[in-house]
């Protein structure tokens, strides 16, 4: 849990320079290892335009059982120097939140065991 706060802070500093864009889900990429998750995880591929008019496609790094659909509009953030590394705006802090939640559960278990 203690690691999630500094990680979130470092990521926030890095994400401050990222630009926003509205994109469209153009397809859902299946998990390359479907046996591990029964084939239900996918990564949305988002197409968006840069300020210079160039169209970019970026695949979300997190594979989930997303509710996104092809054709849906979404907000993305991308580093100006590498727009293909774009991320869905709502997924920027997913890893930090997961680590923090796991730490909180471990803390609760530890506190309950002391009683």
SERO-4910 file (N, C-alpha, C, O; in steps of 0.05 Angstrom, whole numbers):
BEGIN
 pado doro    nc1    nc2    nc3   cac1   cac2   cac3    cc1    cc2    cc3    oc1    oc2    oc3
  Unk    A     16    -24      0      0      0      0     18     25      0     11     45    -13
  Unk    A     40     24     15     57     47     17     71     53    -10     78     76    -16
  Unk    A     75     32    -26     87     37    -53     68     49    -73     77     63    -91
  Unk    A     42     45    -69     23     54    -90     21     85    -90     18     96   -112
  Unk    A     24     98    -68     23    127    -67     46    140    -82     42    158    -99
  Unk    A     71    132    -76     93    144    -91     92    137   -121     98    154   -138
  Unk    A     84    113   -128     81    105   -156     60    122   -170     64    131   -192
  Unk    A     38    127   -156     17    144   -168     27    172   -172     21    185   -192
  Unk    A     42    182   -152     54    209   -155     73    211   -178     72    231   -193
  Unk    A     90    192   -181    110    192   -203     95    191   -230    102    205   -249
  Unk    A     75    174   -231     60    172   -256     45    198   -262     44    206   -285
  Unk    A     34    210   -241     20    235   -245     39    256   -257     31    271   -275
  Unk    A     63    257   -246     83    276   -257     88    271   -286     91    289   -302
  Unk    A     91    245   -293     96    238   -321     72    243   -339     76    253   -361
  Unk    A     48    238   -329     24    241   -345     16    270   -350      1    276   -368
  Unk    A     27    288   -333     20    317   -336     27    328   -364     13    345   -374
  Unk    A     48    317   -376     56    327   -402     41    313   -425     44    321   -448
  Unk    A     26    292   -418     12    277   -439    -11    294   -450    -23    310   -435
  Unk    A    -18    290   -475    -39    305   -488    -65    289   -488    -64    264   -487
  Unk    A    -87    302   -490   -113    289   -492   -123    288   -521   -116    306   -537
  Unk    A   -138    268   -526   -151    266   -553   -176    249   -550   -178    232   -531
  Unk    A   -195    253   -567   -218    235   -569   -214    215   -591   -207    223   -614
  Unk    A   -217    190   -584   -212    169   -604   -237    152   -607   -257    156   -594
  Unk    A   -234    133   -625   -256    114   -631   -245     86   -629   -223     80   -639
  Unk    A   -259     68   -615   -251     40   -614   -255     28   -641   -277     27   -652
  Unk    A   -233     19   -654   -235      8   -681   -236    -23   -681   -246    -35   -700
  Unk    A   -225    -35   -660   -227    -65   -658   -219    -73   -630   -207    -57   -615
  Unk    A   -225    -97   -623   -217   -109   -597   -198   -132   -602   -206   -152   -614
  Unk    A   -173   -129   -593   -153   -150   -598   -156   -171   -577   -156   -165   -553
  Unk    A   -158   -196   -585   -160   -218   -565   -133   -223   -551   -112   -216   -561
  Unk    A   -135   -234   -527   -112   -241   -512    -95   -262   -527   -106   -281   -537
  Unk    A    -69   -257   -529    -52   -277   -544    -49   -303   -528    -40   -323   -540
  Unk    A    -57   -304   -503    -55   -328   -486    -83   -335   -475    -87   -333   -451
  Unk    A   -102   -342   -492   -130   -346   -483   -135   -368   -463   -155   -368   -450
  Unk    A   -116   -387   -461   -120   -409   -442   -120   -398   -413   -135   -409   -396
  Unk    A   -104   -378   -408   -102   -367   -381   -127   -354   -371   -132   -352   -347
  Unk    A   -144   -343   -390   -167   -328   -381   -193   -337   -395   -212   -322   -396
  Unk    A   -193   -361   -405   -216   -372   -419   -224   -356   -444   -247   -357   -453
  Unk    A   -205   -340   -454   -210   -325   -479   -228   -301   -476   -238   -291   -496
  Unk    A   -232   -291   -451   -250   -268   -447   -236   -241   -446   -250   -221   -447
  Unk    A   -210   -240   -445   -196   -215   -443   -189   -204   -470   -180   -218   -488
  Unk    A   -193   -178   -474   -187   -164   -499   -174   -137   -492   -176   -127   -470
  Unk    A   -160   -126   -512   -149    -99   -510   -161    -82   -532   -159    -89   -556
  Unk    A   -174    -60   -525   -185    -43   -546   -163    -29   -562   -143    -20   -551
  Unk    A   -167    -27   -588   -149    -12   -606   -164     14   -612   -186     14   -622
  Unk    A   -151     36   -606   -163     62   -608   -150     78   -631   -125     79   -632
  Unk    A   -166     90   -648   -156    107   -669   -162    136   -661   -185    142   -652
  Unk    A   -143    154   -664   -147    182   -657   -129    199   -675   -110    190   -687
  Unk    A   -136    225   -676   -121    244   -693   -103    261   -676   -110    270   -654
  Unk    A    -79    266   -686    -60    284   -674    -67    312   -683    -81    316   -703
  Unk    A    -57    333   -670    -62    360   -678    -53    366   -707    -65    383   -720
  Unk    A    -33    352   -717    -24    356   -745    -41    341   -765    -36    343   -789
  Unk    A    -62    327   -756    -80    313   -774    -74    284   -778    -90    269   -790
  Unk    A    -50    274   -769    -43    246   -772    -61    229   -755    -68    236   -733
  Unk    A    -69    206   -766    -85    187   -751    -67    165   -739    -50    154   -753
  Unk    A    -71    160   -714    -55    140   -699    -73    118   -689    -96    123   -681
  Unk    A    -63     94   -688    -77     72   -675    -59     63   -652    -35     58   -655
  Unk    A    -72     59   -629    -57     50   -605    -73     28   -592    -98     30   -590
  Unk    A    -59      8   -583    -72    -14   -568    -68    -10   -538    -46     -6   -529
  Unk    A    -90    -11   -524    -90     -7   -495    -72    -29   -483    -74    -52   -490
  Unk    A    -55    -21   -463    -37    -40   -451    -51    -61   -434    -41    -83   -431
  Unk    A    -73    -53   -421    -87    -71   -403   -108    -88   -419   -124    -77   -433
  Unk    A   -106   -114   -415   -126   -131   -427   -147   -137   -406   -140   -147   -384
  Unk    A   -172   -132   -412   -194   -135   -393   -218   -147   -407   -218   -151   -431
  Unk    A   -238   -153   -392   -264   -161   -403   -281   -135   -407   -302   -132   -394
  Unk    A   -271   -117   -423   -281    -90   -426   -310    -89   -436   -319   -107   -450
  Unk    A   -323    -68   -429   -350    -63   -438   -350    -44   -463   -371    -37   -473
  Unk    A   -326    -37   -472   -324    -20   -495   -332    -35   -520   -329    -60   -521
  Unk    A   -343    -21   -539   -353    -33   -564   -340    -19   -588   -333      5   -586
  Unk    A   -337    -33   -609   -326    -21   -634   -344      2   -642   -368      0   -642
  Unk    A   -331     25   -649   -346     49   -656   -351     69   -633   -358     91   -638
  Unk    A   -346     60   -609   -350     77   -585   -329     98   -584   -305     93   -589
  Unk    A   -336    123   -576   -318    145   -572   -307    143   -543   -321    138   -524
  Unk    A   -280    147   -541   -267    146   -515   -246    169   -514   -237    179   -534
  Unk    A   -239    176   -489   -217    196   -486   -191    181   -481   -190    162   -465
  Unk    A   -170    189   -495   -144    178   -491   -124    200   -483   -129    223   -487
  Unk    A   -103    191   -471    -80    209   -466    -56    196   -478    -53    171   -478
  Unk    A    -38    212   -489    -15    202   -502     10    220   -498      7    244   -496
  Unk    A     34    207   -496     58    224   -494     64    236   -522     63    222   -542
  Unk    A     69    262   -523     74    275   -549     96    262   -565     95    262   -590
  Unk    A    116    251   -552    139    239   -566    133    211   -576    148    200   -592
  Unk    A    111    198   -566    105    171   -574     75    166   -573     65    152   -555
  Unk    A     60    178   -592     31    176   -591     20    147   -593     -3    142   -584
  Unk    A     35    128   -603     26    101   -604     25     88   -576     15     66   -573
  Unk    A     36    102   -557     35     92   -529     11    103   -514     11    103   -489
  Unk    A     -9    111   -529    -33    123   -516    -46    103   -498    -45     79   -501
  Unk    A    -60    114   -477    -75     98   -458   -103    109   -455   -107    133   -459
  Unk    A   -122     93   -449   -148    103   -443   -146    120   -418   -132    113   -399
  Unk    A   -159    143   -419   -156    163   -397   -164    150   -370   -152    157   -350
  Unk    A   -183    133   -369   -192    121   -344   -174     99   -334   -178     90   -311
  Unk    A   -154     90   -349   -137     68   -341   -109     77   -333    -91     61   -329
  Unk    A   -105    103   -330    -78    113   -324    -67    103   -297    -43     99   -294
  Unk    A    -84    100   -277    -75     94   -250    -85     66   -241    -85     61   -217
  Unk    A    -92     49   -259   -103     23   -252    -83      6   -236    -91     -6   -216
  Unk    A    -58      5   -245    -39    -11   -230    -34     -1   -202    -32    -16   -183
  Unk    A    -32     25   -199    -27     37   -172    -51     31   -154    -47     25   -130
  Unk    A    -75     33   -164    -99     27   -148   -100     -2   -140   -107     -9   -118
  Unk    A    -92    -20   -158    -92    -48   -152    -71    -55   -131    -77    -70   -112
  Unk    A    -48    -43   -133    -27    -48   -113    -36    -37    -86    -32    -50    -65
  Unk    A    -47    -13    -86    -57     -1    -61    -79    -18    -48    -79    -21    -24
  Unk    A    -97    -28    -64   -119    -44    -53   -108    -70    -42   -117    -79    -20
  Unk    A    -89    -83    -55    -77   -107    -45    -63   -101    -19    -65   -117      0
  Unk    A    -48    -79    -17    -35    -72      7    -55    -67     30    -49    -75     53
  Unk    A    -77    -55     24    -98    -50     44   -109    -76     55   -113    -78     79
  Unk    A   -114    -95     37   -125   -121     46   -104   -135     64   -112   -147     84
  Unk    A    -79   -134     56    -58   -147     73    -56   -133    100    -53   -146    120
  Unk    A    -58   -106    100    -58    -91    125    -82   -100    143    -78   -104    167
  Unk    A   -106   -102    132   -129   -111    147   -125   -139    158   -132   -144    182
  Unk    A   -115   -157    142   -110   -184    152    -90   -184    175    -94   -198    195
  Unk    A    -69   -168    172    -49   -165    194    -61   -154    219    -55   -164    241
  Unk    A    -78   -134    217    -90   -122    240   -110   -141    253   -113   -141    278
  Unk    A   -125   -156    237   -144   -176    249   -129   -198    263   -140   -209    282
  Unk    A   -106   -205    253    -91   -227    266    -78   -219    293    -72   -236    309
  Unk    A    -76   -193    297    -64   -184    322    -83   -184    345    -75   -185    368
  Unk    A   -109   -184    339   -131   -181    359   -134   -205    375   -151   -206    393
***
